[in-house]
Every structure is written in C-alpha cells, then in structure tokens.
Amino acid sequence: MNSAFDAQLNKELDALKAAGTYKHLRHLTTPMAPEVHMEEAGDVIVLSSNNYLGLSDQQEVIDAGIEGLKKYGAGTASVRFICGTFDIHRTLEKRIAEFLGTEASLTYVACWNANTGLFATICGEGSGIISDELNHASIIDGVRLASKAKRAVYKHGDMADLEAKLKEMQGLSPVLVVTDGVFSMEGSIAKLPEIVALCKKYNAVSVVDDSHGTGVMGKTGRGTIEHFGLTGQVDIITGTLGKALGGAAGGFVAGSEALIDMLIQRSRPQLFSNALPATVACSSLEAIDYLDKHPQLVDRLRQNIAYFRDGLKRLGFKPLDGPSAIVPIIVGDTAFAISMSDKLLKRGIFVTGFGFPVVPEGTARIRTQLSAKLTKDEMDRALAAFGAVGKEVGLLT
Ligand SMILES: Cc1ncc(COP(=O)(O)O)c(C=O)c1O
C-alpha cells in the first residue's frame, strides 16, 4: 500500500465532494425497468436509463440469454482469432448487418471498444479524421489513438466548418468524417444528409455512431440513418447493444466486407481482448428480432417522448428540442444539477444530473430519457415530482 499516493487521491476526491460534484453509485436490486428498487431510495421511477425499448427485462430476451448460457457456457476464454468465435457471433453479426443495411459487421465487448478499435486500424500516416466537437468520449479517445492521422474537430453541427476542414485535408486518404447520430447530452441529431453529401463531394468516408439512435430513430427503429432515408449511404456505422437492444453490453462496427475483414486482422481490442459473451450475443440477437416483430414499440416510445416533453413544457421547463428519447433540461451549475437530481430521487424519480467535465462548464443539466415501457401514470407521477422540485429549487414560479 502506498499511503502517500492514496492521500493524494483522497485530496482530489475531497475537492470533488466540496464542489458538490462527487458521484455516488446507486444500487439497484431489481431488473432495469420503468420502476426499480434502489437500495438507497426504495421504489423509484427510472428516467435515466438507455433502456429505450424496455427490452432489458423482456422475457424473450432473458430466455434467449439463459439458453445461450446453457448452450455455450460462460464464455470463450479466448480472443476471437485464437479460439474465441462461436457460431452465434457469426449469426449475430450477419443479423446486425442485415438490420442496418451494410455488407457485414463485427461485434466488440462494448461500443467503447468498437470506437477505440476502429480509427487507429484504418487511419495511419497520410490519412485524416474530422470529428464533431460534441462527439462521444469513446470517439474522442478512439481518434486520439489514431496518432499518425491528421486530425481536426469541426464546430458542432457546423457544415461550413466541416467543409473547410475537408478542404484542408484534400490529398490525404482515407479522410473520415465522424459524428454521433444522436448527441447523447443534447438529444439532438446529426445533419446526416449534409454530412453524407459533403463526404461524397470530397471523397471522404462517413462514420456514424448511432448508439442512442438505434431502436429510437427511424420508422422501424433502425436509427438516425433510417430517419433520414439514408440506408446504404453511410460508409461505417458503430453502435451499442447496451442500450435499446437489450441493454446488457456489447458494441459493433458495421460496414463493407473489406472493412470488417481489416478489423478482424488488425483492430487491437479484437486481437487482444475476449469476445462478446455468448449469453449477450444470444440476448441481443433476440432483442433485434423482438424489435422487428414489435415495431409498435418504436411508436409507443415516440408517444411517450412527446407526452413527457409536453408535460415538462406545460410545467414551465424549457427542455432542449430534439426528436430523440433524450430530453435534457439545462440548469447551469453542476452542483445545482446534482442537488436537483437528489431532490427528485427523494420524491421517487431516478434521473441524473450531468455537469462539467461531461458537458461544458455552465451548461449542467438534468437529462431525462424516455422508455417505451413507461406508463402514462408513471410519467404523470414523474411530472408531478418535477413540478414540485422545480418550485423548491426556484426554477419554476
Ligand atoms: C454515442 C455513444 N457511443 C458509445 C458509447 C459506449 O457504449 P458502450 O456502453 O457499449 O461502451 C456510448 C455510451 O454511453 C454512447 O453514448
């Protein structure tokens, strides 16, 4: 034990506590669902999960995971290219590709790994990457790992800035343009038609991380690309299995056969880390099938988003606009956001406050996320709590 080192860490932790920005883990004792039991707060309504379609505790999804555990055991005890590939990996990857309209896909244990395993594999010396300034941390870190590529960040959603950066990168190959489909802290969506058009104009490769769009956006829940009618026109899609598609864990890259083959050969999280557990492969596969058989879930989610957003506005809040299932209320100060979420929790509403450094200083927010499985009664109870807490903290009169 190095006690000097621990003392240094404790000093930093104390500073977080003093600033009111220290995060407390909450412990759930029941499956993720619209209502859960929390050790620290009892029965609460969840408005902070990515369980957009409510499939985490869907019986068919659970059963598929159990069958997977029985059939394949706990795991591969190996990375994919040694002896870590089960037939269910191939089945799931074909299904993801078919679902998204790409030639092929490859799973990772998380979308974090997919994003951090993608860019450095395909962007070496003489290549370029242009990234939206509000992209998810996994994209930022993934792009950082591609240290030999020329890298640039364009102002959030600013197509003129993106075009200027594309001009600066002319002569490099490949040049990747990467964006979130749905921006996770804003709930807004990328301007994909313009981005795809610019990529075509400058012969760049489009990359969309649609982790928060899958299951939410588009008529059949295939995501932001479907929403814009661009299926087949985005070169590379990354996404997670840890949100709408069952919520366990897992991520993927989807794209051309050549891209996927190259990732199998060279992507470091593939080469040096275990495969997606077979149980998760089975439950995720069932989640995709379940979504296809129950497209009404997507409609139900959309109705819930509209109902809750309207309810917040009627109370006097001004949630950020956007078509996704993420409905944030900007409150400004980080400690204020955290204390507001604590007050909501005391009233049985589990919703997270986000502040700096997750979002820019001064734009701390309460981020609500809707699920297709929330009932009107649950949303009404949540809105009543928001009304009461809004008045208590002085946001509402
Ligand atoms: C846009 C985006 N990409 C990637 C991830 C990481 O997903 P995973 O939990 O599968 O690592 C997240 C998770 O929050 C995300 O919001």
PDBQT file of the ligand as one rigid body, heavy atoms in Angstrom, charges set to zero:
ROOT
HETATM    1  C1  LIG A 401     -22.613   7.772 -28.522  1.00  0.00    +0.000 C 
HETATM    2  C2  LIG A 401     -22.060   6.665 -27.679  1.00  0.00    +0.000 A 
HETATM    3  N1  LIG A 401     -21.117   5.870 -28.193  1.00  0.00    +0.000 NA
HETATM    4  C3  LIG A 401     -20.591   4.859 -27.489  1.00  0.00    +0.000 A 
HETATM    5  C4  LIG A 401     -20.996   4.601 -26.189  1.00  0.00    +0.000 A 
HETATM    6  C5  LIG A 401     -20.373   3.472 -25.424  1.00  0.00    +0.000 C 
HETATM    7  O1  LIG A 401     -21.243   2.379 -25.462  1.00  0.00    +0.000 OA
HETATM    8  P1  LIG A 401     -20.909   1.069 -24.634  1.00  0.00    +0.000 P 
HETATM    9  O2  LIG A 401     -21.628   1.194 -23.331  1.00  0.00    +0.000 OA
HETATM   10  O3  LIG A 401     -21.419  -0.049 -25.488  1.00  0.00    +0.000 OA
HETATM   11  O4  LIG A 401     -19.432   1.020 -24.469  1.00  0.00    +0.000 OA
HETATM   12  C6  LIG A 401     -21.975   5.391 -25.608  1.00  0.00    +0.000 A 
HETATM   13  C7  LIG A 401     -22.395   5.134 -24.219  1.00  0.00    +0.000 C 
HETATM   14  O5  LIG A 401     -22.782   5.956 -23.447  1.00  0.00    +0.000 OA
HETATM   15  C8  LIG A 401     -22.517   6.462 -26.377  1.00  0.00    +0.000 A 
HETATM   16  O6  LIG A 401     -23.448   7.269 -25.833  1.00  0.00    +0.000 OA
ENDROOT
TORSDOF 0
